[in-house]
Amino acid sequence: MEWISLLSLWLIPLIIAFILLYGTFKKVQTYEAFVEGGKEGIEISFSIIPYLVGMLAAITIFRASGAMGYLLDLIKPALAMIGVPSDIVPLAFIRPISGTAALGLTTDLIATNGPDSFIGRLAAVMQGSTDTTLYILTVYFGAVGIKKMGDALKVGLFADLIGVIASIVIVSLLF
């Protein structure tokens, strides 16, 4: 076990050193390449700000309008029949939209119900089993100018649905 701790401590610095040494061996100007990559990163950061602001505004409007509450009221009876707590549903809906909002919901669920509760464990597993699909599509596809993202949206949301279902099944079986 001690070697795993040592490996985890040194793995990233060793990878960075390998990349620098390999680049030097191949006669690549590694420092200049690093600086150029930093410039590109800053340019991309500025280009994604409008998309990020638009996504955050849409999330705020969705939550403030009461649409989330209305949707929850509609599906609560079906969830109760299959044994899924309705407290977890906002996390399942928010996670594909915003990682920060989902993390806030997860933190609240764990603080309210406890980390060892069914809901706390389910929230943690769901947080790790799904991704921020709409955020990724909006920000990153928008930043590189991809206009047709229909197939990526379908696959991403389907993967999120599978992650939610798998979270519920696995946590139900294990805990």
Backbone torsions as a table, in degrees:
resi	resn	phi	psi	omega
1	MET	NA	-31.8	-178.9
2	GLU	-65.4	-33.9	179.9
3	TRP	-68.8	-28.7	176.8
4	ILE	-67.5	-41.3	177.2
5	SER	-63.5	-42.0	179.1
6	LEU	-65.8	-42.2	178.4
7	LEU	-62.7	-45.6	-179.0
8	SER	-65.1	-29.2	178.9
9	LEU	-72.2	-36.6	-173.2
10	TRP	-103.9	-6.0	-173.0
11	LEU	-62.8	-50.8	-178.0
12	ILE	-66.0	-46.2	176.1
13	PRO	-59.8	-35.4	177.7
14	LEU	-67.7	-38.9	177.4
15	ILE	-64.1	-44.1	178.6
16	ILE	-62.4	-44.9	179.0
17	ALA	-62.1	-41.1	178.5
18	PHE	-61.3	-45.3	-179.8
19	ILE	-61.6	-43.9	179.7
20	LEU	-65.2	-43.7	179.7
21	LEU	-66.9	-40.4	178.5
22	TYR	-64.9	-42.2	177.4
23	GLY	-62.6	-40.7	178.3
24	THR	-65.9	-42.0	178.1
25	PHE	-61.2	-37.0	179.6
26	LYS	-85.1	7.2	177.7
27	LYS	66.1	33.1	175.2
28	VAL	-91.7	136.9	177.1
29	GLN	-78.6	92.5	-169.9
30	THR	-65.1	-40.1	-179.2
31	TYR	-66.0	-43.4	178.9
32	GLU	-64.1	-39.6	177.2
33	ALA	-64.1	-38.7	177.6
34	PHE	-63.8	-45.6	-179.9
35	VAL	-63.7	-41.4	178.5
36	GLU	-63.0	-41.0	176.3
37	GLY	-62.9	-38.4	176.3
38	GLY	-63.4	-41.2	177.1
39	LYS	-61.1	-44.8	179.2
40	GLU	-63.1	-38.6	178.3
41	GLY	-61.7	-41.5	178.9
42	ILE	-67.2	-41.1	178.0
43	GLU	-62.2	-42.6	178.6
44	ILE	-64.6	-39.9	178.8
45	SER	-57.7	-45.4	179.9
46	PHE	-69.2	-33.2	-178.4
47	SER	-73.1	-23.8	-178.4
48	ILE	-90.1	-8.3	-178.0
49	ILE	-57.2	-46.4	179.3
50	PRO	-60.1	-38.9	179.0
51	TYR	-66.8	-40.4	179.0
52	LEU	-64.3	-44.1	178.7
53	VAL	-63.0	-42.6	177.9
54	GLY	-61.1	-43.1	179.9
55	MET	-65.9	-43.2	179.6
56	LEU	-65.4	-37.1	176.9
57	ALA	-65.5	-41.2	178.8
58	ALA	-63.4	-40.7	178.0
59	ILE	-62.7	-45.3	-179.3
60	THR	-62.1	-43.4	179.2
61	ILE	-63.9	-42.4	-179.9
62	PHE	-60.8	-43.9	-179.1
63	ARG	-73.2	-42.9	-175.6
64	ALA	-72.6	-25.3	-177.7
65	SER	-74.2	-16.3	-177.8
66	GLY	90.2	3.4	-179.6
67	ALA	-62.6	-36.5	178.9
68	MET	-64.3	-44.8	178.3
69	GLY	-62.8	-42.4	179.1
70	TYR	-62.6	-44.3	179.3
71	LEU	-62.6	-41.0	178.0
72	LEU	-62.4	-43.1	179.4
73	ASP	-61.1	-33.9	179.8
74	LEU	-69.2	-38.3	-172.7
75	ILE	-99.9	-4.6	-179.8
76	LYS	-55.6	-44.7	-179.6
77	PRO	-61.3	-41.2	179.7
78	ALA	-66.5	-39.0	178.8
79	LEU	-65.4	-40.3	179.8
80	ALA	-61.8	-35.9	-179.8
81	MET	-66.7	-31.9	-178.8
82	ILE	-99.5	3.4	174.4
83	GLY	80.6	24.0	178.0
84	VAL	-99.8	125.2	179.4
85	PRO	-67.3	134.0	-177.9
86	SER	-69.0	-16.9	178.5
87	ASP	-63.2	-23.6	-175.4
88	ILE	-85.8	-17.4	-174.6
89	VAL	-61.1	-43.2	177.7
90	PRO	-57.0	-35.8	177.4
91	LEU	-64.3	-42.0	179.7
92	ALA	-63.5	-33.5	180.0
93	PHE	-82.6	-36.3	-176.0
94	ILE	-80.0	-31.8	-175.4
95	ARG	-54.5	-44.9	178.2
96	PRO	-67.2	-15.7	-176.7
97	ILE	-94.4	-47.7	-173.2
98	SER	-147.3	121.4	177.2
99	GLY	-66.9	-38.0	-179.6
100	THR	-67.4	-44.5	177.6
101	ALA	-64.1	-40.7	179.3
102	ALA	-65.4	-39.3	177.5
103	LEU	-64.4	-38.9	176.1
104	GLY	-63.0	-42.7	177.2
105	LEU	-64.5	-42.2	178.8
106	THR	-61.9	-44.3	178.6
107	THR	-60.7	-42.6	179.3
108	ASP	-65.7	-43.3	179.0
109	LEU	-62.5	-41.2	179.7
110	ILE	-70.2	-39.9	178.4
111	ALA	-66.1	-37.5	-178.1
112	THR	-75.9	-45.2	-172.3
113	ASN	-100.8	-16.2	-178.5
114	GLY	96.8	147.8	-176.8
115	PRO	-69.9	-24.3	-179.0
116	ASP	-96.6	4.1	177.7
117	SER	-78.0	163.9	177.7
118	PHE	-59.4	-45.0	-179.0
119	ILE	-66.3	-40.7	178.6
120	GLY	-62.2	-45.5	178.6
121	ARG	-66.9	-41.9	179.3
122	LEU	-62.7	-42.0	178.7
123	ALA	-62.5	-42.7	-179.4
124	ALA	-65.5	-43.4	-180.0
125	VAL	-68.0	-40.4	179.7
126	MET	-65.1	-39.2	178.2
127	GLN	-59.8	-38.9	-179.0
128	GLY	-84.7	-15.8	-174.9
129	SER	-98.5	-5.2	-178.6
130	THR	-124.5	173.3	-178.9
131	ASP	-135.9	172.4	-178.1
132	THR	-92.5	68.3	-172.1
133	THR	-56.6	-52.1	-177.1
134	LEU	-66.0	-36.4	176.8
135	TYR	-63.1	-47.1	-179.2
136	ILE	-60.9	-46.8	-179.3
137	LEU	-63.8	-44.0	-177.5
138	THR	-66.2	-50.6	-173.2
139	VAL	-77.0	-55.4	-172.1
140	TYR	-77.3	-42.2	176.5
141	PHE	-65.7	-39.2	177.7
142	GLY	-64.5	-37.1	-178.2
143	ALA	-66.3	-33.2	-179.1
144	VAL	-98.8	2.0	172.7
145	GLY	84.5	19.6	177.9
146	ILE	-78.9	122.9	-177.0
147	LYS	-96.9	-37.7	-177.4
148	LYS	-93.6	102.2	-177.9
149	MET	-124.3	18.4	-176.6
150	GLY	-59.3	-46.9	-179.0
151	ASP	-67.2	-41.0	178.4
152	ALA	-63.3	-37.8	177.6
153	LEU	-63.8	-46.3	179.8
154	LYS	-60.9	-47.8	-178.4
155	VAL	-66.0	-42.6	179.7
156	GLY	-63.2	-45.5	179.1
157	LEU	-68.8	-34.4	175.7
158	PHE	-65.1	-41.7	177.0
159	ALA	-63.0	-39.0	176.1
160	ASP	-63.9	-41.7	177.9
161	LEU	-61.1	-44.2	177.8
162	ILE	-63.1	-39.4	177.7
163	GLY	-62.9	-41.0	178.1
164	VAL	-65.1	-48.2	-179.6
165	ILE	-62.3	-46.2	179.4
166	ALA	-61.4	-39.2	177.9
167	SER	-59.8	-47.3	-178.6
168	ILE	-63.2	-46.5	-178.2
169	VAL	-64.7	-48.0	-176.2
170	ILE	-65.6	-46.0	-179.9
171	VAL	-66.0	-36.7	177.1
172	SER	-64.0	-40.0	-179.3
173	LEU	-73.9	-38.7	-174.4
174	LEU	-86.0	-28.9	-175.8
175	PHE	-121.8	NA	NA
